[in-house]
């Protein structure tokens, strides 16, 4: 780690070119315009290797936290904030650390600025309509039975694939997470494959910092399909309101462009992360036999398993902010207009907050807040939905049906990503 006065990183076109392509709400929004500032002294972590981050980011995070938890990373064109205190401070101050980042590819991908790229008060106006749909009571009473039905449906198909061929990610986590979101949104008769394609195309658009036309073409074609459906659904739900998110948005009085942008944001963000949590939980329990036995004997522990797994292997590793003025964060001076990467996956392993065993999976660890769902005004709108649909329903029901469920060590698993991280394949068996 060097501390130096580098050449101004905010002059000229500073698009990030090396970030992992799967990035959604994070590395996507990195194209920024010039911000002038006086040369400043700040730590520079020019050793960070983006390929290593994508294959296993945790050693890099540990070194950044130890050497310099707020550091300029030239390859990413960002200051990475990797400790808990720094991430928490950023999240509590939207006036200095704005979510309205310059050159947002997210806005381009979903057709208008969604809530995740707004600060209050505009942000809260977009978010308020769906808050009642996503509160614990509504999730438990209205949506709990729907999540159960979806889990049972896909466990049936999963059983047919059998314990020698089944891939938990492909054959259960992906379709269950998609169907849950289709129902919660109220998208009616679209298929899980279609919505997953939309989700992937929007995500690719949000990550299209190199302006690849073929990516925009796919994103635009999915946008067109989704917009066509929403053109029918929005008037329908105005006449026939129900408990779904599209209904809440349709009756919110928000302009249609805000409504459709926020629905497309939810389609992009509401599938991959719950999907990754199904596999993360099963992977964690397969590698911790004692804790697995404990939760199978005492289902009240499922809430702790979910919470610990989402902290330990956070599906969203990093998301962006931008400074609105020069500021000092944890003793490091950061210029105005700087890109900030809030690395919550690293903050969630910070021993200064979680103690010396922060890197271990321990469902009995003393409760401390973590940042896997963010914090502050953008705290994940769907966190109760995710905790319930995955932590209380999809995974416990999978173990109920297949008590022997575990990673199949005869076949290879694979992890990928750091901005968004999860198992891309998890072969399992249960006999
Ligand atoms: C385990 C699953 C999930 C994880 C780990 C997760 C994580 C996150 C994080 C970290 C943020 C904040 C990003 C930022 O501040 O830039 C966020 C925001 C958001 N999430 Fe989730 N999410 C999950 C599931 C869901 C689901 C199921 C939905 C939809 C029902 C959803 C909808 C949203 C929305 C709409 C926002 C934007 C909130 C705002 O700007 O106020 N998420 N999520």
Boltz pocket constraint, residues with backbone or C-beta under 6 A from the ligand:
constraints:
  - pocket:
      binder: B
      contacts: [[A, 25], [A, 115], [A, 116], [A, 117], [A, 123], [A, 127], [A, 184], [A, 262], [A, 265], [A, 266], [A, 269], [A, 270], [A, 271], [A, 273], [A, 274], [A, 277], [A, 310], [A, 314], [A, 315], [A, 316], [A, 319], [A, 320], [A, 371], [A, 372], [A, 373], [A, 374], [A, 375], [A, 377], [A, 378], [A, 379], [A, 380], [A, 381], [A, 382], [A, 383], [A, 385], [A, 386]]
      max_distance: 6.0
